[in-house]
Amino acid sequence: MTIRFRATFESDAEALSHMMIASWRNTYATILSSTKLDEICTVWLTPEKFLQRARKTDAVNFVALHEEKIVGHIFAKFSQIGSLHIVYLYVAKGFLRQGIGERLLKYAIDKAEKAKSITLGVFSDNLAAFDFYTAQGFKVVGEDNAKDWQCGDPTGVKMERLL
Ligand SMILES: CC(C)(COP(=O)(O)OP(=O)(O)OC[C@H]1O[C@@H](n2cnc3c(N)ncnc32)[C@H](O)[C@@H]1OP(=O)(O)O)[C@@H](O)C(=O)NCCC(=O)NCCS
């Protein structure tokens, strides 16, 4: 299977929204409440939000394509403390465990020349993602009480890899 990687274009916004909503619903069906999932999909995963992210210059933004269809995405922001923070790293169902997540992460790291570390937050119940990041050399550096999510229930951890 041939997978192509490139920077995200503004014209990807609609397709990206579609892929990300499907991936979120698949990943978090048993982790987040359906109300919270609906809210995230309608507030944060809209084509408008992906368009805004595609225009950001202080961020890393890539897609993985299979036959011109988006099957993976990474979006990470540079923080003021000199780290690159992964906001989204998602691979579509049907394309998991084929090295796409690892390659997207590598593209992000290659762009993070000046960053001292790469960081993220992951829900403790998201075992696949936790195992993935552990396999990529990330270590748990603290708790993430998911206050940004304002959904109370799921707890998470902050992970970091020094670059
Ligand atoms: C996390 C995610 C991006 C990983 O992407 P992926 O393309 O499936 O992962 P890769 O094929 O690059 O995996 C690389 C290595 O990570 C580890 N790994 C990946 N998925 C794993 C899983 N489900 N269970 C255990 N280890 C896993 C393995 O060591 C794997 O190497 P191997 O397949 O040779 O054993 C993907 O599972 C995903 O999109 N999950 C849903 C969204 C999500 O949770 N994103 C993270 C939010 S913080």
The ligand as an ORCA input file, in Angstrom:
! r2SCAN-3c Opt
* xyz 0 1
  C      -1.832      6.311     18.141
  C      -1.860      6.139     16.626
  C      -1.715      7.500     15.961
  C      -0.682      5.249     16.200
  O      -0.653      5.235     14.770
  P      -0.341      3.895     13.935
  O      -0.061      4.294     12.552
  O      -1.425      2.910     14.135
  O       0.965      3.360     14.665
  P       2.283      2.741     13.985
  O       1.900      1.699     12.993
  O       3.151      3.837     13.489
  O       2.919      2.025     15.270
  C       4.290      2.133     15.607
  C       4.519      1.285     16.855
  O       3.757      1.844     17.965
  C       3.256      0.761     18.778
  N       1.798      0.690     18.662
  C       0.998      1.326     17.780
  N      -0.295      1.014     17.999
  C      -0.325      0.166     19.019
  C      -1.368     -0.533     19.686
  N      -2.654     -0.399     19.316
  N      -1.041     -1.347     20.720
  C       0.241     -1.507     21.092
  N       1.297     -0.872     20.489
  C       1.007     -0.048     19.460
  C       3.888     -0.510     18.200
  O       5.151     -0.699     18.837
  C       4.064     -0.143     16.741
  O       5.038     -0.905     16.080
  P       4.640     -2.361     15.488
  O       3.352     -2.218     14.739
  O       5.805     -2.691     14.602
  O       4.500     -3.274     16.663
  C      -3.149      5.397     16.181
  O      -3.340      4.260     17.014
  C      -4.403      6.260     16.246
  O      -4.673      7.055     15.353
  N      -5.177      6.062     17.306
  C      -6.433      6.777     17.426
  C      -6.218      8.251     17.693
  C      -5.401      8.524     18.921
  O      -5.630      7.934     19.972
  N      -4.451      9.440     18.775
  C      -3.627      9.886     19.863
  C      -4.357     10.890     20.684
  S      -3.311     11.461     21.984
*
